[in-house]
Every structure is written in C-alpha cells, then in structure tokens.
Amino acid sequence: MPETGRSASVVLVHAGEVLGRLPPVALEMPWWPEAHDLFAAIRGRDGVEITVLRLLEARSDRAFGGEVTYLAETDRPPSARLFDWEGGDPLADHPLRQVWARPGGPEQLLSWAADRLATKGLNRTGSAEQMRSWNLSALWRIPTDTGPVWLKAVPGFFAHEGAVIDWIGVPAAPRLVDFAPGRTLIANIDGDPNHEVRDPAALRPMVALLTTVQQRSIGRLDQLSAIGVPIASYRSWCPGSPAWSSSGAPSSTCRSVGRWKC
C-alpha cells in the first residue's frame, strides 16, 4: 500500500461556466478515483459543495499519489480566491466521455436513483454522498430509511452489469434494488471490506461462491446473451486460426499481448 497521499487542485464549474481553480488541498488517500475525501476537504476549507466530474491532469507516472487536478461542479461560486486554469478547455467534450464526467450528468443519475427508490417505497434520509468517479464507474452512497443504497454507473461496455447481478442473485452477488442499462442501485452489505485479507481459510468461501457461479453458466450462453452479456470465443478473437493444440496452449497464429490476439 502506498504511504503517501495526493495533492488535489479543483477547477470549478458553475451553471456551465468555468470559474477558476481552487488551490491544492492535501489528502491522505492516494487513489485518484476517490471523491469523498476531496469533497469533505473542499467543504471544510472553502465552505462550498462540489461534485467531482473527472480527472483533468496528473503529474505522476503512477496511477496514484502526486499532484492531480480535477474538474468539479459547485452549487455556488465560492468566496475563496480562485486562480486561472492554464490547461486546455475543461468543458471540451469527447465522444467517449461518460455521462457522469459531464456537467449536469451526476444530477441526471441521482434523479433516476431518486425516482427508482421512490417507486420501491424507499425514502431518502439525507443527501447522496459521492464516493468515486473515474473512467470505469461513478459511485454514490444514498442513505435511506432501510439503510444505505449504492448507486453505480458504468460505461456502455459494462451496461449489462445490473442484469448479470440479477441473474447471479444472492448470496454470490449483492441484492439489487433496481437496475437499468449502465446503472444499478445495490443494497448495502454489512461487514468489513476485507481488502487486505490473505488467509486462505478466509478466502476459500469466496472461491466456492465464484466457482459455483462459473459452473452455473456452463451451457447457458443463450441465457447470458439474452440479458446482454457479450459472448466471446477463441475464434472470435482469432478468426481463421486453427484449433488449440493438444497441450491446451493457443496455436502460433496468435500471440499473447494482454489477451490472445491475432
């Protein structure tokens, strides 16, 4: 685990206008996708609420720590002094940019979540807390009268995630509150994160759950395809290549570059 945190600057956007850059704030967590610590630090120092949209700049050759700059929406212009942002236009769009990385996008997702929670008879008991935002997902924790519910949004190539969680079911997967392509509402799972657990005895039940899911999928590709799961085979990666060798290794037609690729 890295021992250093990150120094984060924030370029603020309000009502579609770039206001300027807040000075850096020191954060203990080094991980760039984290948003909750940045939100808390800016609110405590500058008295302004923000929603992180995306990472603008990172001065590090690692995927964590160092000096980073984020683009964030704010509910109102801060009283703190703002500096000019000397990089490119932070509002310039890109065809692959995710909805949560665009101004107004997080509010769209939270509005969908509020509607779905109301339909399920769940009452919010506080504001949604943004936890993470990066290119692969955005995550909020929403307090309700039955406990926290997690809103997760993912890119189009993960759009089937909710359907797959629904297909797997508990206990191997968390309980779904609701889902739509690219977004899910997931009930909280009580207990410790166990990110650092290495004890084989503690990990064995997890392995049993995962292998059971794998066994269940055997012969059910039609079911999985019907709920939107992309089905890829060796021949789809390397069309026209001969069969696998008797040793189980791929033929010399394909070379391994992160995955079997022609």
Beta strands, then each sheet from edge to edge (+ up, - down):
strand 1: 6-14
strand 2: 17-27
strand 3: 50-59
strand 4: 66-74
strand 5: 129-134
strand 6: 137-142
strand 7: 149-153
strand 8: 176-180
strand 9: 183-187
strand 10: 255-256
strand 11: 260-261
sheet 1: 2+ 1- 4- 3+
sheet 2: 5+ 6- 7+ 9- 8+
sheet 3: 10+ 11-
end
